[in-house]
Amino acid sequence: MEFSSKLLQNAVNEVALLPGIGKRTALRLVLHLLKQPKEQTAILSEALTKMRNDIVYCQKCYNISDVAVCDICANPNRDTQLICVVEDVRDVLAIENTGIFKGIYHVLGGKISPIEGIGPGQLNITPLVNKVKNNEVTELIFALSSTMEGDTTNFYIYKQIKDCDIKVSTIARGISVGDELEYADEVTLGRSLMQRIPFENALKSM
């Protein structure tokens, strides 16, 4: 793709680095921004810069937040002893959109994947295990994607806490095997949460 402007080319190349954005889509987005008032582009630039510089991770659940403790963990109406274990913030948003879950979350920050070089030590697993062992949890719900990596991560965590006196469940397989949680529709995801099953039962089908 030939460009008449190096500035335009640089902007397109940067936008094209975003997931799911090819060069042609990046060009359309950049040309759209170019047609907008300069003030609008400045607002977008400031919002992105402020997000990158000021955003933090919740000290309790590792969800993305503006403050030290996120709104979900700080909500007195949430059941803090019911923890839903998810991969990342996209899964939190997906479950929150169902309006069904009234507990809190624990964001692992990924899944165990030896192929990608991701081991347990690179995820937020130890703080979760400590919560369980410190009797801060009555039920743990595994809500990772139904993939080999998700099942591996579930099983690894389960081995660390299987001797603890808590209920361990997993979302029902209304979510198709191999599906990512964030792409599930709200009704299916909500039913999977409501019809969750003991994790020991899920182990038999692995």
N, C-alpha and C positions, 0 to 999 in steps of 0.2 A: 504494500500500500504506500503510494507516494504522497508526501505532504508538501504543501507550499510554504508551511511555517514550522520551524523547529519547536516553537512554543506549543503549537497545536499538537504536534507529534508527541512531545513529552507528556502533555496532559492525557492524550489518548493511551499512551503506553502505561501510565500509572493507573488509570481507571480500568484498563484491560487486565490488571493483576487481580482484580476482585473476582471471587468465585462466581462462575457461571456467566461471566462477561467476556465476550470475544471482542476482537478489534473493531468489527463493524458496529456492534452495540455500543462500545466505548465511544466511537466517533459520533454516533447519534446523540449520546448523552452530553458529550463535550460541546457539540454544536448547539444543543439546546441551552446549555449554560451560557454560551457565548451570546445568545440572543436575549437573555434575561438582563434586567437592569444590574449594574455593577453591585448595587446594594444587596440584591438577592444572593449573588454569588458570595459576597462577603459574609452574609449571615450564615450560609451553608458552611463556609470555610471555618468560621468562628465556632459553630456548633460542633463540627468534627474535631477541631483542635481542643475545645473544652472537654469533650467527651474523652478524648485520648489522655488528656493530662489529669483530669479530676476524678474519673470513675475509679471505684474501689471494689473490692470483693468483701462480702459480708463476713464478719469475724466468726459467725456461728455456722452458716450453711454454705459459704463460698459462692453464693449467687452474686451477680453483678448488682451494684448498689451505688447510691450517691453518698451514703453515710456508712459509718462503721457497722451498724446492724440494720439489715434490710427491713422494708416495711412488713414483709411476711413474718419474719422472726419476731418483730417488735409488736405484732398484732396480738393483743391479749385474748382475742377470741379464737386463736388457733391452738390446736392441741400439740404442744411442744414435745410430747412423748410419742407421737405418731410421726415417723420420719419416712419420707419417700426418697429413695436413692435414685438419682438421675445422672445422666452423662454430662449435660451442659445446660446453659441458660435457655436454650431453645426448647428443651424438654419441660422446664419449669413453666414457660409461657404456654406451651401446648396443654399441660395439665390444668393450669390456672384458668384457661379459656373454657374448660368443661364446667367450672363452677361447682364441682362436686367435692373435691378434696379439701379437707379442713385441717390437715396437719401442717407440718413444715417439711422442708426439703434438705437434702444433703447433695451438693453438686460435686461429683468426682473430678470433673475436668477432663474426662476422656474415658477410654476403656483399655483394658490390658490387651496389647497387641504386639507380640514378639516380632512379627514381620516388620512393623513400623518402629520397632525399638522402644516401645512403651511398656514399662514394667510397673508393678504395684507401687514402687517408691516414687514414681513420678505423678501419682494420682493422690487425691485427698482421701485415702483409705484409712490411714492410721488415726486421724481425728474422729472418724466415724466409729471405728472399733473402740476407741477410748470412751466415746459417748455411751456405747452399749455396756461396756465393762464398768462404767461409773453409775450404772442404773438410771440413766437419763432417758431411756427408751423402753416403751412397752411393746411396740410393734415396728418392725422394719419392713417396708415394702420395696422390693426390687422392681424398678420401672425402667430398666435399660432396654435398648433395642434387642429384638429377637434375632440376634446374629451370633456367630460363634464367639466373637470377641465379647459381646454382651453376656452370654452364658458363662464364659470363662471368668469374667469379672465377678459375676454373681456368686459363682461357686467358690472363688478365692475368698471373698468376704465372708461367705457362709462358714467356711472352714475356721476362720478366725473367731467366730462368735457362736458356733454351734453348741457350746457347753453353757452358754448364758441363758438365763431364764427369761426369754422374751419370745414373742411370736414373730416368725419370719415368713412373709408371704411374697408372692410375685403377681404381677398383673396377669389376668386371664389371657389366653392366647386368641382373643378377639383381634389382636394385632398379629398379622400374618408373619410367619417365620421369615426372617431376612429383612423385615421392614424396619425403617428408622422411625422412632417414636414421633418426631416432629411432623411427619407427613400423614399421620393417622388423623381421620376426621374426628371431630369433638365427641360425637355420639358414641362411636366405637371405643375411643379412648376412655370416655367416662364409664361405659359399661365394663371395660376391662379392669378399671380400678374398683368398681363396686363388687365385681364378681371375682376378686383376687382369690388365689388359692394358696394353701401352705406350700412353702418352697420345697419341702421334702417331697411332695407329690410331683412337683415340676422336675425334680432330679431324675425321676423314673423315666421321663420321656426324653431326656437328653441323649 
